[in-house]
Amino acid sequence: MGLYFHTPQLGWAVGSSGTILKTVDGGKKWRKAVSGTTASLSAVFFLDEKRGWVVGANGTILRSQDGGNTWHQLTVDSQVPFYGLSFVSPGVGWVVGGNGTILHTKDGGTHWVDQASKTSAALYGVQFLTAQHGTAVGAVGTVLMTDDGGIIWIPQETQGAVTLFDVYFTDVSTGWAVGNAGAIFQTTNGGGQWIDRTLPCARTCTKLTDLLRVRFTDPQTGWIVGERGMVYRTIDSGFTWTEQGAIAKVSLFGLSFPDGTQGWASGENGTIVRMTIGR
């Protein structure tokens, strides 16, 4: 369901039944870590080589301080599934999940405060560029933005009621949200307006692909993965996206680029794919 590479050698992947895997050799070998939970885990993020967090079903938040070798469950007053997380420092972070839930911590996850999202839509993705500036996306076209660290979340206008699964900004003004049925929205003014760049359905297309993760390696170059292993790439800052074909036979939920030359995608049936990017 999720993976994160801190360097081209060092990465982690998480998934169903409390699975946490770690690699130290660029994905050649993966070792299973004891997570202490059987909950389905949906996302993982490491701030550095030691400090990381994982979120998942049933209000699950886990923290590691030794590079993901051991994990400790953090106490939260919630049973909703968590789908996304973003940390900007060892102390300051956010998680988002079901029923419009946004939780914020200032001490690395020991204590969590509920932030008012004013929505009951499931939130699937969140990204903070700084401790003040963040965006969360979710069901029924929900896009929320904050400029004060989440004290106030302001809903943004998108054109449709599509479910948005992920959001990624390359700087405070330029960002993308992706979702079901080929949905791609782009903003160039910090979220004030979202331009619909949904992929067209070509002649051979019977059903538009659900787009599940978006990441950029530099302001021009970006990648989207989705169902049926499909990959799309842009080299013009997201104005046009080119289908790269399927790199797996399963849906891909995770995407991580430790640098501009290689990336990893993860998905169903324990699939992990390494992508080497030609210059």
Secondary structure, DSSP 8 states (H G I E B T S, - for coil): -EEEESSSS-EEEE-GGG-EEEESSTTSS-EEEB-S--S-EEEEEESSSS-EEEEETTTEEEEESSSSSB-EE---S--S-EEEEEESSSS-EEEEEGGG-EEEESSTTSS-EEE-----S-EEEEEESSSS-EEEEESTT-EEEESSTTSS-EE---S----EEEEEESSSS-EEEEESTT-EEEESSTTSS-EE------TT-SS---EEEEEESSSS-EEEEEGGGEEEEESSTTSS-EEEEESSSS-EEEEE-SSSSEEEEEEGGGEEEEEE---
